[in-house]
Amino acid sequence: MIDSTSSFDRTARAAALSDDSSSAGPVRAERIRDRLQTDNAEQLNAALGSQPEVRPEVVARGQALAADPNYPGAAVISKVAAMILNSPDPSEDQS
């Protein structure tokens, strides 16, 4: 998804919009239009439909990891815990 408020090139636009008295005429910013192409939508839907809803090999791997007492490793648990502790508290959001 393209965020309509994002800028693909702020420096080029800033330079184009800067006050330059040496230019011969008004500065025009080029308008780029988004396009949606649905040419392959039917093919993508068909490919998606041909995939199984449940992938047994992925389920088996998940079951094996869930049964493994060493998964995830202590280093991963410590790293995730530190990330949680260092993240901002959304209930204290003052925006």
N, C-alpha and C positions, 0 to 999 in steps of 0.2 A: 504494500500500500504506500502511496506517495503522500507525504504530509504536505498539505498545501501551504503551510507556513514555513516550510524549510526552504533554504536558499542553496542553490546548487553552486553558485559562484558569487559570493558577496563582494570580493575585491574587484571583480570586473564591473559589477554594477556600481560600486562606489566610485570607481574611476570614471565611469561613463556619466555619472550624475554630478561629478565635482564641478565647481565653478571655474571654468576655463574660458577666459575672455578672448583667447586666440582662436576659438572655433568659429567657423563661418556661419553656423546655423544652430538651431536648437538640437539638443541631444535626444535621440529617440532610442528607447530601450526595445530590444527585440522581444516579441512575445512568443513564448514556446508553449504549444498546446499539448496537453496529454492526450494520448490515444488509447483506446481499448480495442484490441483485436481478438475476436472470438472465433477465428478461423479454425483453430485446433481444439475448441471446446468439446466437440463431439468425440474426437479421438481421445482426449484426456479423460472424459467421462467413461468411455469404453474401457480404457486401460485401468482406470480405478475400479470399475465394476468387475474386471477379471481377477482382481487381487482378492485373496481370502480375507474374511473379516477378522479371523483369528489366525495368527501365525504360530503354529505349534512350537517351532524352534525358539521363538522369542519367549513364549510362555515357559518352556522348559528351562531356559537360561534364567529367567526371573525366579522360578521355583528353586533352582540350584543356589542362586545368590541369597535368597531369603533363608535357606536352610544352612548356609555357611555362617558359623559364629564369628568368623574373622572378616566378614564383609559388612560394611566398608572398613577399611583399615583405620587404625587409631589416628594416623596422620590426617586422613580425610575428615574424620569426625572432629578433630581439633580445629582444622581449618574452617569447616562449616560453622562450628560453634563460635569461633572468633569473628567470622563474617556477620553472624546474627547479633553478637554482642556489640559490634562496632557500627551496625546499621542504625539509621535514625528511627526513632519511635514514631510511627504514623499517628498515634493518639496525641502527640505533642506538636503536630504540624500547625504552624502559626501563619500559614499563607492565606 
